[in-house]
Amino acid sequence: SEVDRQARSSLLASFRSMWVVPALAVATAVCLLQVRPPALATAAPLLLLWLAAPLFEWWLSRPIVPAVETLTGEDVHFLRKTARRTWAYFEHLVTAEDNWLPPDNVQEHPATVVAHRTSPTNIGLALLANLSAWDFGYVSTGTAISRSERTLDTLGKLQRERGHFYNWYDTQTLQPLIPHYVSTVDSGNLCAHLLTLENGLVGLLDQPITRGQTLDGLGDTLGVLVETAPSEQREAIDQFRTRLQAARQ
């Protein structure tokens, strides 16, 4: 096969490039046999390693073939439901109340408390969440663009230090939090996120308005509803599942 041919070729190349090492091992063994034969037994392990050096070099230089993992249908279903729950965080919390900036975290117990502060890393992740939600079919093209525009508009209003965003802002007042400082880590994260966002949004230009991913996204939402909705809504959910299956077919 082509793989075997390439392996043989690289092995021969290794011997051609390192022929001096095994040649030196043979020459040393011959010399010891003539000059001091008892010493050959002591030197033999090292000479054998020299002799095999091209083989070792070839073996260590082989490319690592990553293991191929195969996801089951159940695995994919679980991961997509997790993605839908993750998007729900941004969908429900990145709103006008927080000037379209993502709160840093939400405390769920013993009471729900939203941390109304954010960082450049959080903002970059929220922008990419819009793009990811479009990829999964959770939002339309217009929604992904409008949500991104609102966040970018807010970025233009934030106080900065020589063009650099501070590391923490109050999402409701837009004031930088004390102590004021700039984080190169967070700023770098935001730069990388913005570059990714740019490429993703440019790619939307060639995409159709109606996509099959929208039905897949509805399927993910349905999967979450089945696990969380009250029992009295089961009949409506079953009806929706039937209609969704028919539409996907």
C-alpha positions as CSV (number, residue, x, y, z in Angstrom):
1,S,0.0,0.0,0.0
2,E,1.0,3.7,-0.2
3,V,1.4,3.8,3.6
4,D,3.8,0.8,3.5
5,R,5.8,2.2,0.6
6,Q,6.2,5.5,2.4
7,A,7.2,3.7,5.6
8,R,9.9,1.7,3.8
9,S,11.1,4.8,2.0
10,S,11.5,6.8,5.3
11,L,13.3,3.9,6.9
12,L,15.8,3.7,4.0
13,A,16.2,7.5,4.2
14,S,17.0,7.1,7.9
15,F,19.7,4.5,7.3
16,R,21.2,6.7,4.5
17,S,21.4,9.7,6.7
18,M,22.8,7.9,9.7
19,W,25.0,5.2,8.1
20,V,28.0,6.5,9.9
21,V,26.7,5.5,13.3
22,P,26.2,1.7,12.6
23,A,29.4,1.8,10.5
24,L,31.3,3.1,13.5
25,A,29.8,0.4,15.7
26,V,31.0,-2.3,13.3
27,A,34.4,-0.8,13.1
28,T,34.7,-0.5,16.8
29,A,33.7,-4.1,17.3
30,V,36.3,-5.3,14.8
31,C,38.9,-3.2,16.5
32,L,38.1,-4.6,19.9
33,L,38.2,-8.1,18.6
34,Q,41.8,-7.5,17.3
35,V,43.1,-5.4,20.2
36,R,41.2,-6.4,23.3
37,P,38.6,-9.2,22.8
38,P,37.5,-9.4,26.4
39,A,36.3,-5.8,26.3
40,L,33.9,-6.6,23.5
41,A,31.4,-8.2,25.9
42,T,31.3,-5.0,27.9
43,A,31.0,-2.7,24.9
44,A,28.4,-4.9,23.1
45,P,25.2,-3.3,24.6
46,L,26.4,0.2,23.5
47,L,27.5,-1.0,20.1
48,L,24.2,-2.7,19.5
49,L,22.4,0.6,20.3
50,W,24.7,2.4,17.8
51,L,24.0,-0.3,15.3
52,A,20.2,0.2,15.7
53,A,20.3,4.0,15.9
54,P,18.8,4.5,12.4
55,L,16.0,2.2,13.3
56,F,15.3,4.1,16.5
57,E,15.5,7.4,14.7
58,W,12.9,6.2,12.1
59,W,10.6,4.8,14.8
60,L,10.7,8.0,16.9
61,S,10.1,10.2,13.9
62,R,6.9,8.4,12.8
63,P,3.8,10.7,12.8
64,I,1.5,10.1,15.6
65,V,-1.9,8.8,14.3
66,P,-4.6,10.1,16.5
67,A,-7.2,7.6,17.7
68,V,-10.5,7.9,15.9
69,E,-13.4,8.1,18.4
70,T,-16.9,7.2,17.1
71,L,-19.8,8.9,18.8
72,T,-23.0,6.9,19.2
73,G,-26.4,8.4,18.5
74,E,-27.0,8.7,22.2
75,D,-23.7,10.6,22.6
76,V,-24.6,13.0,19.9
77,H,-28.0,13.6,21.4
78,F,-26.5,14.2,24.8
79,L,-23.9,16.7,23.5
80,R,-26.5,18.6,21.4
81,K,-28.8,18.9,24.4
82,T,-25.8,20.2,26.4
83,A,-25.1,22.8,23.6
84,R,-28.8,23.9,23.7
85,R,-28.6,24.4,27.5
86,T,-25.4,26.3,27.1
87,W,-26.9,28.6,24.5
88,A,-29.9,29.2,26.9
89,Y,-27.4,30.9,29.3
90,F,-26.5,33.5,26.7
91,E,-30.0,33.7,25.2
92,H,-31.6,34.6,28.6
93,L,-28.9,36.6,30.2
94,V,-27.2,38.6,27.4
95,T,-30.1,41.1,27.2
96,A,-30.7,44.9,27.2
97,E,-30.7,44.8,31.0
98,D,-27.0,44.1,30.9
99,N,-26.4,46.2,27.8
100,W,-26.0,43.0,25.7
101,L,-22.9,42.0,27.7
102,P,-22.7,38.6,29.3
103,P,-22.8,38.3,33.1
104,D,-19.8,36.6,34.5
105,N,-21.8,33.9,36.3
106,V,-25.1,32.9,37.9
107,Q,-25.5,31.5,41.4
108,E,-28.3,29.0,41.4
109,H,-28.4,28.0,45.1
110,P,-29.7,28.8,47.6
111,A,-31.1,31.7,45.6
112,T,-30.6,32.8,42.0
113,V,-28.1,35.7,41.9
114,V,-26.7,37.1,38.6
115,A,-23.1,38.5,38.7
116,H,-23.6,41.8,36.8
117,R,-19.9,42.0,35.8
118,T,-18.0,40.9,32.7
119,S,-14.6,40.7,31.2
120,P,-13.2,40.8,27.6
121,T,-13.0,37.0,27.6
122,N,-16.6,36.7,28.6
123,I,-17.6,39.2,25.9
124,G,-15.7,37.3,23.2
125,L,-17.3,34.0,24.2
126,A,-20.8,35.6,24.1
127,L,-20.1,36.9,20.5
128,L,-18.9,33.4,19.4
129,A,-22.0,31.9,21.2
130,N,-24.2,33.8,18.7
131,L,-22.2,32.3,15.8
132,S,-22.4,28.8,17.4
133,A,-26.1,29.1,18.0
134,W,-26.5,29.8,14.3
135,D,-24.4,26.8,13.4
136,F,-26.6,24.6,15.6
137,G,-29.8,26.1,14.1
138,Y,-30.9,27.8,17.4
139,V,-31.2,31.3,15.9
140,S,-31.7,32.8,12.5
141,T,-29.1,34.7,10.5
142,G,-30.8,38.0,11.4
143,T,-30.8,37.2,15.1
144,A,-27.1,36.1,15.2
145,I,-26.1,39.4,13.4
146,S,-28.4,41.7,15.5
147,R,-27.2,40.2,18.8
148,S,-23.6,40.6,17.7
149,E,-24.2,44.2,16.6
150,R,-25.7,45.1,19.9
151,T,-22.7,43.8,21.9
152,L,-20.3,45.5,19.5
153,D,-22.2,48.8,19.9
154,T,-21.8,48.5,23.7
155,L,-18.0,47.8,23.3
156,G,-17.8,51.2,21.6
157,K,-19.2,52.8,24.7
158,L,-16.8,51.3,27.3
159,Q,-14.1,53.3,28.9
160,R,-10.6,52.2,27.9
161,E,-7.0,52.7,28.7
162,R,-5.0,53.8,25.6
163,G,-7.4,51.8,23.5
164,H,-7.3,48.7,25.7
165,F,-10.4,47.4,27.5
166,Y,-10.2,47.1,31.2
167,N,-10.5,43.6,32.6
168,W,-13.8,44.0,34.5
169,Y,-16.9,46.2,33.8
170,D,-20.2,46.5,35.5
171,T,-22.7,45.3,32.9
172,Q,-25.5,47.6,34.0
173,T,-23.6,50.9,34.5
174,L,-20.8,50.1,32.0
175,Q,-18.2,51.5,34.5
176,P,-14.9,49.7,34.9
177,L,-14.6,48.0,38.2
178,I,-11.9,48.9,40.7
179,P,-9.0,48.2,40.7
180,H,-8.6,49.3,37.1
181,Y,-6.2,47.1,35.2
182,V,-5.6,45.7,31.7
183,S,-5.1,41.9,31.3
184,T,-3.0,40.8,28.3
185,V,-4.6,37.4,28.6
186,D,-8.2,38.6,28.4
187,S,-7.3,41.1,25.7
188,G,-5.7,38.4,23.7
189,N,-8.7,36.2,24.1
190,L,-11.0,38.9,22.9
191,C,-8.8,39.5,19.8
192,A,-8.8,35.8,18.9
193,H,-12.6,35.7,19.4
194,L,-13.1,38.8,17.2
195,L,-11.0,37.3,14.4
196,T,-13.0,34.1,14.5
197,L,-16.3,36.0,14.6
198,E,-15.2,38.0,11.6
199,N,-14.6,34.9,9.5
200,G,-17.8,33.3,10.7
201,L,-19.9,36.4,9.8
202,V,-18.4,36.7,6.4
203,G,-19.3,33.1,5.8
204,L,-22.9,33.8,6.4
205,L,-23.1,35.8,3.2
206,D,-23.2,32.6,1.1
207,Q,-25.6,30.7,3.3
208,P,-29.3,30.1,2.5
209,I,-31.9,31.8,4.7
210,T,-33.7,28.5,5.3
211,R,-31.5,25.6,6.5
212,G,-32.0,22.1,7.7
213,Q,-30.0,23.0,10.8
214,T,-33.1,24.9,12.0
215,L,-35.0,21.7,12.3
216,D,-32.1,20.0,14.1
217,G,-32.0,22.9,16.5
218,L,-35.7,22.5,17.2
219,G,-35.0,18.9,17.9
220,D,-32.4,19.8,20.5
221,T,-34.8,22.2,22.2
222,L,-37.4,19.5,22.2
223,G,-35.0,17.1,23.8
224,V,-34.5,19.6,26.7
225,L,-38.2,20.3,27.0
226,V,-38.9,16.6,27.4
227,E,-36.6,16.5,30.4
228,T,-37.8,19.7,32.0
229,A,-41.4,20.5,31.1
230,P,-44.2,19.9,33.6
231,S,-46.3,16.8,33.1
232,E,-49.4,18.7,32.0
233,Q,-47.5,19.9,28.9
234,R,-46.6,16.4,27.7
235,E,-49.5,16.1,25.2
236,A,-48.4,19.4,23.5
237,I,-44.8,18.2,23.4
238,D,-45.8,14.9,21.9
239,Q,-47.8,16.8,19.2
240,F,-44.9,19.0,18.5
241,R,-42.5,16.0,18.2
242,T,-44.8,14.4,15.6
243,R,-44.9,17.6,13.6
244,L,-41.2,18.0,13.8
245,Q,-40.5,14.5,12.7
246,A,-42.8,15.0,9.7
247,A,-41.0,18.2,8.8
248,R,-37.6,16.7,9.0
249,Q,-38.6,13.8,6.7
